[in-house]
Amino acid sequence: MAPVWGRPEPDRGVVREGPVGLAPLGRSRIFSYEVRRRRDGGIPDASEAVDSPQLIGTDAHLAQRVLDLVPAFPATTWGRDELGAGEMWNSNSLVSWLLATSGQDLGRVAMPSKGRAPGWWTAGLAVVERAAV
């Protein structure tokens, strides 16, 4: 998940887009994010990550399931709680949603000790749990 305006190349692997801040602002590229999935893709701000990377598992089927689910991510407004998850929706919600939806062993995931983003875990999980009911 990254800003739409951040990468000019045409084949970025974009599979979803959503608004940032307020839904109507999403009509502008300045207030839009995109979710990308592509072979050999990079994470532009990986150096800013806290306590990463983490090895979640080695099952190729589960890893493929994560990739297959990326286009199904609920692309609601970044920084808001439109889904009633109790926390704002952000890139961390994408991670928790993908891991939970794909069937990963969530017991192997360690929360970042110095994490700063609200909704790191709870927003994505809340949406997955509600969909399962």
WOFENJO-V970899 format. One record per run of one state. SS is the DSSP state (~ for helix, > for strand, _ for the rest). FROM is the first residue (numbers start at 0). TO is the last residue. If there is no record, write none. Layout:
ss = <SS,SS>
from = <FROM,FROM>
to = <TO,TO>
This chain:
ss = <_,>,~,_,>,_,~,_,~,>,_,~,_,~,_,>,_,~,_,~,_,~,_>
from = <0,1,3,6,13,20,22,27,28,31,36,45,48,59,72,77,78,90,102,105,108,121,132>
to = <0,2,5,12,19,21,26,27,30,35,44,47,58,71,76,77,89,101,104,107,120,131,132>
